[in-house]
Amino acid sequence: MVMVEPFLTSLNSIISTPVSAARPTKNHPAFRFALRSAAQPMHYHELASSRAKRYKGKEKALPENDWLQCAEWLLGGNCRSRLFATHHPPHAAVSHSPLPQALSGSARNFASASKPAVVQHAEPTGPPPKSIISHFIYDKPFSDGARVELDLAYDAFMALRQQDDPWTKSTRNILRFMDRAVSTAEDSLDHFKDRDALRYWGDRLRALLSEGGSVASRSEEDFRRHCLLIRTFAMVQDLPRAMTAFRKFEELSDRYAGIKDVRFRMYRSLLLAHFHLYGVRGVLDFLAKEWTTAGQPLMGLTNAKSMNPRVKLFIDTTFYILDEIDSPISILFDRRDRDPTARARIGHILISWLLSRRCPEEALSVWESMERQSLECDLYVQMLVVRSLARNKARELGIMSYSRASQPFADSDLEERQQRAFLKTGLHITCHLGDVNRAETYFKDIQKRGFADTMDVAMLMHAFAVSGNAERAAEIFQEQFPDAPAGSVGRAPAVYHYTEVLLAHARARDIEGMNAWLEKMKSLGQPPDAYVWNVILHSFAERGELESALKLLDEMRSLGLHLNPADYTSVMGVFGSRKEPLSAEAIYKRAMQEGVKPDRRMIATLMRAHALAGSWRGVVRAFDFLKSSRVRQHRPQIDVYNILLKSYVHLGAPFSIVSDVFAKAEQSGIRPNTETFHLLIQAACDARDMETANSLLAQMDRLGKSGASTVAVNVFAMTIIMSGYLRLGDKVKAKQVYDDMVARGIKPSSVTYSAILKAYCRDENEDSIRIARDFLQVLIDTKHEERTWVPKNAPYSVALEQLHGPLISNFVRVGDPEEVEKVIQDMFNLGGEPSLATWTLLLKVYRRVGDIESVRAVWPNILEIAYHRPLAEARQQLPENSSHDDLLRRGNGTLCSPLSLYMDALSVAGYHNEVAEVWQKLHEEGFAFDVHNWNQLVIALVRAGDPERAFSMVEHVIIPSQRFEQDVPEERDMVVDSPLVFQEGQEPEKNEVKRSVYRLAAARLRRRAFDRRLQEHDPRFRPSDKSSDDPALSLFALSQISPLWMAWRAHRSTLRALLGALEQLRTGRLVQRVLRQDEMDVRDDDWEEQQRKAELAEASYGRICEECPETVALVEEFGRSEMARAERQAKQDIIVT
């Protein structure tokens, strides 16, 4: 904008002077100039140049003879005695979150209000004052995008008044302008830092309000002006006069109850004043006292889509203020000196706020705290908590909470609203569980009472959809909506009814049925919406169909559909199950690029992906992010703590550490669920502490029988204990556990039977193998309806593989490919499907017996399952502007093991070119190789007669990766701004190393030695009464010192191959490649050829020593240690003989 000279100083002196009822004298020269100028309308460029310094914080207050003196009928008497009661002295809140603004542009419009105005130059032409005021009132920008600031709007208003414009004589116009001005000042100024500015504008606007002319008593204008008067007092934090005026307002409140915008803006101003003077507790006391007008609107409206904007703004502001609360239960307990009714109201407000923040676990804690204090919690509010628990995947708590509310429902006469809420919530929970029998019972009860609507029909359909009964879901649709096209008059299906049928077909894996219903929707004028695609996407993800999920995600993006955190969470979960944490991070990063705000479940899914892959640093970082996040919904709950516990268990941490982490979670108010006990029992069994494992099982039993928890003994817990005894070789006690399981009516699963079969196969004698085979045949011959081992929520083929797996592994171990083929064929004949594990075992046995042709025949099947999922589509999940170093270098973690086996078999058989081809192909496709792959490549290069490249791989890949992995700081920053481990902006070579380092698998530990090392030598793991409150501390430390199976290092077999190659070169012999069986070994060289090869060997040796000094030093040190070990062994043999 072109700058022009400022307006005359005389006009600045008028505008910068506080306006009062006493007008300036006409003899004032500046006023005479203003009168001369009044004949011509003022324009934007004049007003823009008139903004001068408004205040210094020391200006004289308004004269005492202002309009307020005429309001003694309102403010007379002892104002202080009518202050809002509080037992806390006035104080400023310690910290505060940014509050929602009344109008979107407020903060932008008032940038200069909190500091001396800067004189700006404007275009020589601009909008007139009326246009400025209009744009200000309606918050509309000018054509150049600029918005009107408060001081400019005020100048325009005063200019019109000086011109005696009729617009300024209208009380309604003045009230509209005042309402906008007060809102702008409230939202644009910091109530702690800009108190002088607030006082300045509060006094100025109140003075303007006093000059608005007379209005009829108890009229709508009187009501509106009274609300504005209260707001100006609240804005300057003058609560005595604000609350005194508020009492007068109550007399007009009922008459103008329908004017919600003015009313709730006034409530919001009082709310802010209470917050800035008395903190959160003052706000809660105010809401509890003014329950009917200000408190009740907060209840049950957390998910309302259609709501008056001003009511929503009031609710949002209230909840933003409550975000300052650290412990809601403490807040409620601290108010125990209040009236029980007021405390119950505070409890309801806290619950409603927590539900709006998607923190149902904390809302349940407040509900229980109310019960402990004998405070009544409304049944309708209880049902809101139960539904929120179910929606946020805390269904165990939801079921328990619903059961708690069942007794009051049965014993008392409830109002219709509560009856409706209770029954519909019961339908909601049972439908999400897929409990069709109970769902139909609830639906019939709802119908009988006349409460049923189309949403209840959808919920009933959902029960059958979750259970995979597509036929019954379609029948309900036809019964409720017989031939009713969408949009027809009367009872017509909504899009969510079609969605439930689609979900049912998806759960039943009926792709044709899904397509048929999609076509039906289109033909009836009901095109699929985002929710339909979300359901299909989640269905693909649940079944682990990554290719379909990625394609659908890309299609949804191309259609412009809104992708929510749940969509990305589904795909991240699939990558997590495939042990690909970097791929999960790539999806997370893409979501952030698209503006998706992650919720706790999304971050927990990323944390789980790291846990399953053994990436302990990733687990710790995600936990630290959740723990330090200011977003309340991110606070770790039992789902996050279970992932942390699972990491400790997989890492092989001593039971004392796992138990300590569990104790810390309980101290934080976290409730253990069934999975928590599974992990604790597993940790106890791993530590061979069967007494503690049985004690935990007994605790589960007590909780289940008490009815106070949904935790109960189940097949998983008993199978873990049975497996523990079997690993100890105690088949008698294992049999007792199995008998107890049957006696309890618990049906053994395929995992249970697999543990029994493994125990027999572990004995490695013919009788045990025969018993295992006979037992397997008994299970297979069982009638279909009696097969308790068939899982409900997993494919039948998975159960078959779990049952046949122990026998297959046994025959692989003894090197019997014929028996392996036979068992696998039997499994396929029963309906089993080829899996990566099955093909890998077959590859392993062929490699063991040297059947290279069979090895080569199996490999394409492994690629098809494990790798041939279009990684190009996976790359599409990354931002388009990602750098080359940020491209996915990940492949599939489960392919690493079979790749090493395949390379070993090829190189031993002399197929060196095929080794190079498969490595190059996978590398070009973005596969991330693990430490075993690189070690196997080194050995393959030696076998191929290329020792220089073999040494180079160790020098430039394995050793730097080992160094990077060991380069872990002793202290960690627990406050992190991202859960991602793989960050942008790192050096390329470090990126390459990091991509490989985090291709980890579950740790396999030397448990006894590890436990002793922790207990005796590491002070971080010694018992202490002053244990840290950080539950991830031990995991961070363990990740630095644990003997990981996947730790980066050159393996002994690798060093042995390199040592042999180095010795050959040192003695002048070239390393010869391994020949294929069909190749002839012609090595009768003449003396000259031998001399030439010796020179080549010497040159190669020199290059290796020069270019790979660290590797050479490592190999020579290994050689010396091997020689020393051989000498010690020789001496021991001499002594023995």
ABEGO torsion letter per residue (X at the ends): XBBBBBBBAAAAAAAABBBBABBBBAABAAAAAAAAAAABBBBAAAAAAABBBABAGABBBBBAABAAAAAAAAABEBAAAABBBBABBBBBBABBBBBBBABAAAAAAAAAAABBBBBBBBBABBBBAAAAAAAAAAGBBBAAGBBBBAAAAAAAAAAAAAAGBAAAABAAAAAAAAAAAAAAAAAABBAAAAAAAAAAAAAAAAAAAAAAEBBBBGBAAAAAAAAAAAAAAAAAGBAAAAAAAAAAAAAAAAAAAABAAAAAAAAAAAAAAAAAAAEAAAAAAAAAAAAAAAAAAABGAAABABBBAAAAAAAAAAAAAAAABABAAAAAAAAAABBAAAAAAAAAAAAAAAAAAGBAAAAAAAAAAAAAAGBBBBAAAAAAAAAAAAAAGBAAAAAAAAAAAAAAAAABBBBAAAAAAAAAAAAAAAAAAGBAAAAAAAAAAAAAAGABBAAAAAAAAAAAAAAGBAAAAAAAAAAABBGBBBGBBEBBBBAAAAAAAAAAAAAAGBAAAAAAAAAAAAAAGBBBBAAAAAAAAAAAAAAGBAAAAAAAAAAAAAAGBBBBAAAAAAAAAAAAAAGBAAAAAAAAAAAAAAGBBBBAAAAAAAAAAAAAAGBAAAAAAAAAAAAABABAAABBBAAAAAAAAAAAAAAGBBAAAAAAAAAAAAAAGBBBBAAAAAAAAAAAAAAGBAAAAAAAAAAAAAAAAAGABABBBBAAAAAAAAAAAAAAGBAAAAAAAAAAAAAAGBBBBAAAAAAAAAAAAAAGBAAAAAAAAAAAAAAAABBAAABAABBAABBAAAAAAAAAAAAAAAAAAAGBAAAAAAAAAAAAAAGBBBBAAAAAAAAAAAAAAGBAAAAAAAAAAAAAAAABBBAAAAAAABBAABBAAABBBAEBAAAAAAAAAAAAAAAAAGBAAAAAAAAAAAAAAGBBBBAAAAAAAAAAAAAAGBAAAAAAAAAAAAAAAAAAAABBBABBBABBABABABBBGBBAAAAAAAAAAABBBBBBBBAAAAAAAAAAABAAABBBABBBABAAAAAAAAAAABBBAABBBBBAAAAAAAAAAAAAAAAGBBBBBBBBAABBBBABBBAAAAAAAAAAAAAAAAAAAAABAAAAAAAAAAAAAAAAAAAAAAAAAAAAX
